[in-house]
């Protein structure tokens, strides 16, 4: 059975009704399905796993198999209102390049990721000396697809280096409660289990 993650309502709140949306790394299509029901979007998806593509298509969703690190170059400029990369930034080989492509083919980009600066992650690493396991990082290091874990501060620095405008920056806890990052990003980096950003080119 499909599941609605606790962050879905927050992501949906960043998407205008009727928007043209591309969901990168859409998995089984849970977020696309949610956005179609809640925001009446014109949705498309890209998923690396053939099983994920099959599951999405069986739900009536328009999803193609593709690798975000390479295949976004095939989309024309400005093809979407919003391009979403939800909980997949850390598995990319070329995250900066993917962000560039997202903001080429979309007017806005939404990016969410597990925050490796979260205090529980820091505590587990400091006390056990081993890679932490949390609700957002539940797989042991030797089985995980994650290759580019980052913190909220790391992501803010990347946005600055790319000269991106952060229209909205939030932290989420495990229940999906959102808080603005605001004027104290160091505190947000410590207390936020996830980071969620709505981005535009300047």
C-alpha positions, -999 to 999 in steps of 0.1 A, spaced: 0 0 0 13 35 -8 24 57 20 21 94 27 53 107 43 50 133 70 68 159 47 43 156 18 20 184 31 50 207 34 62 199 -1 27 204 -14 25 238 2 53 249 -20 35 239 -52 9 261 -69 -24 244 -79 -23 232 -115 15 235 -117 36 215 -142 57 193 -119 86 169 -125 94 147 -95 130 133 -98 136 100 -80 98 96 -76 100 59 -64 66 43 -64 49 76 -72 36 84 -37 44 121 -38 32 125 -74 -1 109 -65 -4 131 -34 2 162 -54 -22 152 -81 -49 147 -55 -41 177 -33 -29 203 -58 -43 191 -92 -9 192 -108 2 182 -143 27 157 -130 56 138 -145 82 116 -128 117 102 -134 128 71 -115 160 50 -118 145 18 -106 124 -2 -131 103 -15 -103 95 20 -92 86 30 -128 63 -1 -131 46 7 -97 41 43 -107 27 35 -142 4 9 -127 -12 38 -107 -18 58 -138 11 81 -133 33 94 -161 68 82 -151 99 73 -172 130 55 -163 160 78 -161 192 87 -142 190 123 -128 228 126 -130 227 123 -168 192 124 -183 179 158 -172 199 173 -201 172 158 -224 145 181 -211 140 215 -227 144 248 -209 115 259 -188 95 227 -194 81 227 -158 69 252 -132 85 231 -104 111 204 -103 112 183 -71 141 163 -57 128 148 -25 151 128 -2 174 120 -32 201 147 -31 224 125 -11 223 96 -36 234 117 -66 269 116 -81 268 152 -92 244 171 -70 255 206 -81 250 197 -118 216 182 -111 206 215 -93 217 235 -123 197 213 -146 166 215 -123 166 253 -125 172 252 -162 142 230 -169 120 244 -141 111 279 -129 116 267 -93 132 238 -76 122 220 -44 150 201 -26 146 181 6 173 159 23 182 144 56 204 168 76 236 152 87 241 181 111 211 171 132 220 168 169 210 131 172 233 123 142 262 142 159 255 126 192 254 91 179 286 96 159 304 112 189 293 86 214 295 54 194 322 64 169 301 47 142 279 60 114 245 69 129 211 53 122 181 76 124 146 76 109 159 96 80 191 75 77 179 40 85 203 19 65 238 8 76 267 26 58 276 -6 39 241 -10 24 231 26 18 228 43 -15 239 76 1 271 89 -13 269 127 -6 255 133 28 254 170 38 242 194 64 218 223 61 249 246 64 266 227 36 235 232 14 232 269 22 269 273 12 262 255 -21 232 278 -28 255 308 -22 282 294 -44 256 288 -72 241 323 -66 206 307 -60 178 326 -44 162 307 -14 126 316 -16 118 294 14 140 274 37 125 251 64 136 224 88 113 194 95 112 170 124 102 134 121 65 142 124 67 167 95 64 198 117 81 227 98 101 257 111 117 285 91 154 285 91 154 322 97 183 342 109 201 315 129 210 287 104 235 272 129 206 264 153 184 252 124 213 229 114 215 215 149 178 210 155 164 201 120 161 165 110 154 174 74 161 205 53 135 216 27 142 244 3 123 262 -25 149 277 -49 150 300 -79 177 314 -100 186 350 -92 
